Structure formats: C-alpha cells, structure tokens
C-alpha cells in the first residue's frame, strides 16, 4: 500500500478547511368597462371601441342569449359578398321561393317571381329596406338556403362568436335562432371593414325600380336619416342594421365615428313603444365620445420597477421600463396616479444584461380592471463580474448533493488514511524498538 506524503496531506486539509472562505454572499453585491351615466332600459346592450382591436367599454347583459331579428342580415350580407365575385351579375327571382314568407307579415320590398335584379341591388333591398324576400333570393341563388345558413354559422365561429346560432337568413323568429350583443358587435365590426357594406348602410332609401322614383323605399334605420328621424337622427352614425319581431323586440346594431374615434353599439330587446333602442344607442355614443379618450398611461422611458441582479459588481439592482409606451381608452378626467402597475414576480436576473432585453411583463389596472399588459425590459446594460460568477458557481457546487457525497467520501478516505498512517507509524516504532533490543542482545552475547 502506498500512502499520501505529509506534504500532500497538509494541502488536502487546508483545501477542505479554507475553501468555504472564497464563497461570496450575494447580499453584498396595471375587458374593461366603465360605469356610464346612461339609463339603458333595453334588455341587452354593448358598446365597443374599435379604434385598435375590440374593446368593450360598456355592457348590460352583453353575453345573454337574445333573438337578433333582422340584424341577422348583416351576416347574410357578408356571406353573399364573400361567395359571389360578380356583384353586378343578374339574378332572376325563382318560382316558389317567396312562398316561405306567406303568412309571416314580415318586412319585404315587394319583388315578384321572375323579376331580375343585380346582386348588389338585392343587397340594398336586404340592408336598407330590410327585405326578407331579397335575403331569401340571394341565399337560394348561392346554392340552397340550408348550405347558406351553414356558412353563416361557420363564419360566426370563425369570428369568435361564442353563443350564436343561425337557422335562417332573414331573422324571422325561431327558438333556435339566437345571438348575443357581444357576438353581434363582432359580426358588425367584421362587416364594417367591407367597402360595399359601408356604402350600402349609409343609404337612406332604395328604389325598387331605378327608372321609377315613386318606388323609393326608405331605410328602416332612422338614426342615419335626417329627414324623418323625429329627433333620433345621429350625425356621427356611419350605418348599421335594425331588427324587430314580437319575440326579439326592437334591435339596433350601429357604428359611429367622431374625431377619428370609432365605436360599435348593439342594443337588443327593446320592448318599448318609443324605439328607445335608438335613443339609448345615441346616449351611449355621446357618453363615450365626451367621457372617454386615449390617454398615455406609461411612457417607454418611465421607470416602473427594479429587480435584483446576480453576478454584477458595480450594481445589484436593475431598473425596469416598458418595452413601449402604452395608451389606453380611459376617462378623460383620469388621474394617472390611479393606474396600478404590477410587474410579474421576478426573484432576480443574472448578468450580463443588455439594455432593452426583455425581463418580464407588467399588468396595468384601473378601477380593479385590467386595461393593458406590456413587456418590461432592462433600462441599462449590466456587465457580469467573472470573479463573482465563479464564486457563485463554487458555492452552488458545494451545496449540491454531489459535493456532499464527495465530501463524505473524502472524509472517510482521510479518516482511513490517518488511521492507517497511525497504525503504520506505530508498527514502525515497534519494529525499530525490536531491532534495537535485538542488537543490544547480540552485543551481550
């Protein structure tokens, strides 16, 4: 057996005893909606800002299942324009198709069998005059009404509608034909992006026969008709669609724009005699335009928090700033100090860090409602201290299970070595003593 020399043994003991002294302690080194001052008596309503996305600012039973009546035709319109390339194509009214409306006492423009109209003219009949007959002719000409309705439901799902189901193309009452104010707002928002829809919903009348002005039919949407609104005309309305059945009540889905700000309002279930859905729509638009505005709540250079930094020698805190400035739709009278900014919990970050590097995210809240989320980034660049980094790595190593096992083995080996060494030295001592005794004995003899 070979044994460690005394010199190497001393080195090993010193390493075990003094190594911990090189370990460093790191401690040294804000769907939001607002309370509108508007009395909404209709059963369901929603007001959405669509300047940048789809942001609800007011809601009353906005997710309640409701009957849409003729506001259904907004979706009918979009399915037609998406599936018909030539809107000037001529369509002949087929025999029998209009019999489906017999006895319904529903809204029609009076087209007859074998009449011929362009697709665009039929769309005008359907939207401006709310002609159920025009809706049927268009859907039938695209194949058949059942497949057309299936396309309507597929599109509703594609648009993110969560509680909408169509069973016809005109909106006459059926128990399984329903939507919500929120879903209908999504559908109208989709439609308003179409130039032809924007053109047609602004029309205040449509002629059954272009050559005969006496066949002019006024729009059902009086909110855009200055000549016959009886005080319910709204100059900032940019169009929409009305609806009515006994079961649905009066319905109105409208868009409006003022000073570059765009809103969509849907009011359903108005059972009044005064068409309160119109006045309530106007009240909601006016409240939004006068009370709300786009306000910068945080600037991209604004310090919004700090986080601890590991492995850095010159500073142990890192400033955090938003990745971009954030503007939110809020009350114009807002005090910015009422905005709550909460940064995701981050224990620490490791150097090196570059300025602008993403660290986490922050949630911005107002009146206990989340109004925005934004990434937070490093305000400055922080270099890594190699000396401190190595110290941390060593400390991590000696606190690891592997180091504990190796230390235990080393201790056992050292103990064995010391024991064996002592026994070995004792044996040598005994041997030397025996040799001395033997030599003395030899001299005597």
C-alpha positions, -999 to 999 in steps of 0.1 A, spaced: 0 0 0 12 35 -8 4 64 14 0 102 8 30 121 17 28 145 47 32 175 23 2 164 2 -18 156 33 -14 191 46 -26 206 12 -57 185 13 -66 195 48 -60 232 40 -83 230 9 -111 214 30 -108 239 58 -104 272 39 -123 267 6 -156 280 20 -139 313 27 -139 320 -11 -177 318 -14 -195 351 -18 -227 362 -2 -249 377 -29 -264 401 -5 -233 422 -6 -230 428 -40 -515 476 -144 -622 437 -208 -627 467 -192 -660 485 -190 -669 517 -172 -700 529 -154 -719 550 -180 -743 577 -168 -769 563 -192 -802 546 -184 -805 515 -206 -840 500 -204 -834 475 -233 -827 440 -221 -792 438 -235 -766 462 -248 -729 466 -255 -706 495 -266 -673 486 -281 -644 508 -292 -629 495 -324 -601 521 -330 -575 494 -322 -590 460 -318 -622 452 -300 -626 468 -265 -658 467 -246 -664 500 -226 -700 494 -216 -721 463 -212 -755 453 -200 -763 416 -202 -739 416 -232 -735 378 -231 -772 370 -226 -787 349 -254 -811 371 -274 -831 369 -306 -815 391 -333 -844 396 -357 -833 413 -389 -799 422 -376 -792 387 -389 -789 402 -423 -755 416 -415 -741 381 -416 -763 372 -446 -747 402 -464 -712 391 -457 -717 355 -468 -730 368 -501 -701 392 -508 -676 366 -498 -690 339 -521 -701 360 -551 -674 375 -573 -696 395 -597 -719 417 -577 -733 431 -609 -745 397 -620 -782 394 -628 -804 372 -606 -839 360 -616 -863 356 -587 -872 318 -589 -907 304 -586 -918 293 -552 -890 309 -531 -912 337 -518 -939 314 -506 -918 308 -475 -928 343 -463 -965 338 -468 -984 345 -436 -954 359 -418 -964 395 -421 -927 402 -424 -907 430 -439 -905 427 -477 -897 451 -506 -923 436 -529 -902 417 -555 -921 393 -577 -913 359 -593 -893 362 -625 -881 398 -616 -845 403 -624 -821 423 -602 -784 426 -598 -768 410 -567 -759 445 -555 -795 457 -558 -807 427 -538 -782 435 -511 -795 471 -510 -831 458 -507 -820 435 -478 -800 460 -458 -816 494 -465 -853 482 -466 -847 451 -446 -863 429 -473 -867 393 -462 -876 384 -498 -843 398 -511 -824 377 -484 -841 345 -495 -834 351 -532 -797 358 -526 -793 327 -503 -811 304 -527 -791 316 -557 -759 307 -540 -769 270 -539 -796 264 -513 -807 280 -481 -795 252 -458 -759 253 -470 -760 291 -469 -771 291 -432 -743 266 -425 -718 291 -440 -733 317 -417 -727 296 -386 -692 287 -397 -683 324 -402 -697 332 -368 -674 306 -352 -645 320 -373 -652 355 -359 -651 342 -323 -688 343 -316 -694 322 -286 -732 319 -284 -746 325 -318 -766 301 -339 -785 309 -372 -813 288 -387 -825 313 -413 -811 341 -434 -836 369 -425 -841 367 -388 -878 357 -385 -883 342 -351 -872 307 -344 -864 295 -309 -830 281 -321 -820 313 -339 -801 335 -314 -770 356 -307 -757 379 -280 -750 416 -281 -712 409 -279 -713 384 -308 -734 407 -329 -709 435 -323 -682 412 -336 -702 405 -367 -709 442 -373 -672 450 -367 -663 424 -394 -688 438 -418 -678 475 -414 -644 466 -429 -661 458 -462 -663 488 -485 -696 477 -501 -712 473 -467 -700 508 -457 -715 522 -489 -749 505 -486 -756 510 -449 -753 548 -454 -781 548 -479 -814 564 -467 -835 550 -495 -835 524 -523 -857 523 -554 -874 491 -564 -872 502 -600 -844 526 -607 -863 542 -636 -893 549 -613 -885 571 -583 -920 565 -570 -909 530 -560 -884 545 -535 -883 527 -502 -869 545 -471 -843 529 -448 -855 513 -417 -826 528 -398 -838 562 -389 -806 570 -369 -789 579 -402 -820 596 -419 -820 633 -411 -853 639 -430 -875 615 -410 -858 608 -377 -881 626 -353 -852 637 -332 -835 603 -334 -810 612 -361 -774 610 -351 -748 628 -373 -719 606 -363 -736 573 -371 -720 556 -400 -746 529 -406 -759 497 -392 -790 474 -392 -823 474 -374 -845 444 -365 -879 437 -350 -900 407 -341 -925 403 -313 -902 379 -295 -869 399 -301 -884 434 -296 -867 463 -313 -830 457 -321 -803 481 -334 -767 474 -343 -749 507 -353 -714 520 -359 -703 556 -353 -672 578 -357 -662 611 -343 -628 628 -344 -612 596 -356 -627 575 -327 -648 546 -338 -674 527 -318 -700 499 -324 -731 498 -303 -756 469 -302 -789 473 -283 -813 443 -282 -846 435 -266 -862 469 -266 -899 463 -258 -909 500 -256 -932 518 -280 -908 547 -284 -879 529 -301 -857 535 -271 -831 513 -287 -823 543 -309 -822 570 -282 -802 546 -259 -777 540 -287 -772 577 -292 -768 582 -255 -741 556 -253 -723 570 -283 -724 605 -268 -712 593 -234 -682 576 -250 -672 605 -272 -675 630 -244 -662 610 -215 -636 586 -228 -603 593 -246 -570 577 -255 -545 585 -226 -508 576 -224 -506 558 -191 -469 548 -192 -440 561 -212 -414 538 -226 -387 557 -207 -406 556 -174 -390 536 -146 -417 513 -133 -398 489 -111 -365 473 -101 -352 437 -98 -322 422 -81 -292 414 -102 -268 384 -97 -231 382 -107 -226 420 -111 -200 440 -91 -209 476 -99 -247 475 -91 -271 449 -76 -304 464 -89 -317 467 -124 -342 494 -134 -372 482 -155 -391 502 -181 -419 494 -205 -409 480 -239 -432 506 -255 -454 535 -244 -490 524 -236 -521 543 -245 -555 532 -231 -591 542 -235 -599 558 -202 -619 587 -187 -606 620 -199 -605 632 -163 -582 604 -152 -555 610 -126 -526 588 -138 -517 581 -101 -549 559 -101 -532 535 -126 -519 504 -108 -488 488 -124 -480 453 -113 -448 436 -126 -446 398 -127 -428 384 -97 -391 381 -106 -367 370 -78 -336 381 -97 -319 382 -131 -284 371 -140 -258 394 -155 -248 401 -182 -279 420 -193 -283 443 -223 -304 475 -223 -338 467 -239 -336 430 -231 -370 416 -221 -372 408 -184 -409 400 -179 -443 417 -183 -464 442 -163 -502 444 -159 -518 478 -159 -551 482 -140 -577 509 -134 -606 507 -110 -598 470 -104 -599 462 -141 -570 452 -163 -566 477 -190 -533 466 -206 -503 443 -204 -469 453 -216 -434 437 -217 -408 452 -194 -372 455 -204 -338 463 -189 -333 501 -185 -294 498 -187 -267 473 -197 -250 455 -168 -218 435 -172 -210 403 -154 -182 400 -129 -164 368 -137 -149 367 -102 -183 369 -85 -198 345 -111 -172 319 -104 -177 323 -66 -214 317 -71 -208 286 -91 -184 272 -65 -210 279 -37 -237 262 -58 -214 233 -63 -205 227 -26 -242 230 -16 -251 203 -42 -258 167 -33 -228 156 -54 -204 177 -34 -219 164 -1 -214 128 -13 -178 136 -25 -171 154 8 -184 124 28 -162 100 8 -132 123 11 -137 125 49 -140 87 51 -109 83 30 -90 109 51 -101 91 82 -89 58 69 -57 73 58 -50 89 92 -59 57 110 -38 36 87 -9 61 89 -11 60 127 -11 22 127 17 22 102 38 46 123 31 26 154 42 -6 137 74 10 125 81 23 160 76 -12 175 98 -26 147 126 -1 154 124 -9 191 126 -46 185 156 -41 163 173 -20 189 166 -47 215 179 -74 192 211 -55 185 217 -50 223 212 -86 228 237 -96 201 263 -74 216 260 -90 250 264 -125 235 
